[in-house]
Amino acid sequence: MHQLTQSRFMSAARRKRLPSAFPVIDGVLHPIQNHVFELNLRNSLVCQERYLKYKAQAKKGGGENATLRHTQRNKKLLVRDRLRRLLDDEDYLELAPFAGLGLPYGDIPSAGCLTGIGKINGLWCVFIANDATVKGGTAYPITVKKQLRAQDVAMQNRLPCVYLVDSGGAFLPLQSEIFPDKNQGGRTFYNEAVMSALKIPQVAIVCGSCTAGGAYIPTMAEETVMVHRIGTIFLGGPPLVKAATGEEVSPEDLGGARLHAEVSGCVDHFAAVEQDAYESARNIISTLNFELPEEDEGEAGGVEEPLHSPDDLLGLAPKSYHHSLDAKLILSRLTDGSKFQEFKARYGTTLLTGFGKIEGQLVGIVASNGELTYEASLKGSHFVQLCDQRDIPLVFLQNTAPEPGPTLSAHKAEAHTNRLKAQGSMMSAVACASVPKITVVIGGCHGADSYAMCGRAFDPNFLFLWPNARVSLVAPGCSQALVPEEEEATQLNRRLEEESCAFFSSGRLWDDGVILPQDTRKVLSSCLKIIKQQDYQISKEKQRTPLLRF
């Protein structure tokens, strides 16, 4: 049976996609479009400056003093240095780097942990790495949310998961937002058990403190490495022992690497220094039952670059919905050779649907090109079901209308009713489609239209925002129909202006990160390759009982 499965896999790895001769999109900017392009470009450059500012702020972690204490007094590596030793290279996909910025309880840079997807010995793996320079690695509500999202990504895409644990436990003043509910702290351990049962490998590296609930992360992983004199695992540390019993004990004697490797058996591999721990983890990943193709599809035959510069996307990222240019101009800077096979080109033209390739990978594209009308919704529903039937991943480029049109007549009411029905059909098609889905919000993400375009509530594999994006129920300046009083409408618009910003959204983890428009093709390509990796796991069909650790 195993030989049959393996031979089936090897033959699948050698297969080539059908050749395509998609037509080339006209991606040339015409003079009449220049004023909109220039206005968008100026706005995008301002947004890009904010992006770079927040990125630098996130990279500083807990600041200079915390960094010195972490490296000089505690003799530990910084979290990004740890990732350099663990991953094959620094070309990894970081998730939600701006999470934790601008929260009511203060700025928590990168939510106190780095999460993302990088290659270890050629295999894409999710990593969850605590940054102990941020409040000593203390877990805030946003930290828990970020860790859970990384586990969701690992489960949805069947990716091995590596935990780099260095945490002081939960931030007790906010315990009511961390401990009791379904999607709070305890969900981490529930996910670990479910992932193990689903045959999703998990490896933990204890390179700092694992106190209280954090102690369960390494003990529930399938293999655990622990660093001597740096890593500790205990439910209550030395101060608690002294308070309870009066006994003085060192962290190493109470829960160090030697104790857990030789006595308790909580860890499987002893590392004398941090560098050994990352080498050990890389060796563990090499034992996983994956067989990757010798070269990625698309690279063998050469990949056509778009005919137009991706830098043009800065001028195509709309400052507002009313400054949007034809979505084909964006596609011509994303797809291989600027080629696109359009579907239902003459029907429901406010939604653009069709097939293209991104670095050799065939995708179905659903792009906002105006309001999501009755006809556009029916067209979208048809196309999504078509891609689901053919097992073709979907890419949504979302720029929804800022507000629903007013109902001023019986005829309008009937039209809106029909549109609601059609949008409901498209939502059902998107929700039930079993193919991978990636969403990029290139402009507005407003109201119910955002659901049909695979917003966060519809569980895409990945969702990213451009820096100019706006996320809110209605767009700023469009609330008059909802709040007729002028003073209240002014206050609401001011609030919408602040809260709809892409960085406000990303700070609260409503997405997987803000990406620059010119990086979109690279990010989409990485996501598609990451999603595809599950096809190369040899033994995923074999049934077994969940792993139990002693």
Secondary structure by P-SEA (a helix, b strand, c coil): caaaaaaaaaaaaaccccccccccccccccccaaaaaaaaaaaaaaaaaaaaaaaaaaaacccaaaaaaaccccccccaaaaaaacccccccccccccccccccccccccccbbbbbbbcccbbbbbbbbccccccccccaaaaaaaaaaaaaaaaabbbbbbbcccccccccccccccccccccaaaaaaaaaaaaacbbbbbbcccccccccccccccccbbbbbccccccccccaaaaaaacccccccccccccccccccccccccccccaaaaaaaaaaaaaacccccccccccccccccccccccccccccccccccccccaaaaaaacccccccccccccccccbbbbbbbcccbbbbbbbbcccccaaaaaaaaaaaaaaaaabbbbbbbccccccccccccaaaaaaaaaaaaaaaaaaaaaaacccbbbbbcccccccccccccccccccccbbbbccccccccccccccccccccaaaaaaaaaaaaaaacaaaaaaaccccccccccaaaaaaaaaaaaaacccccccccccccccccc
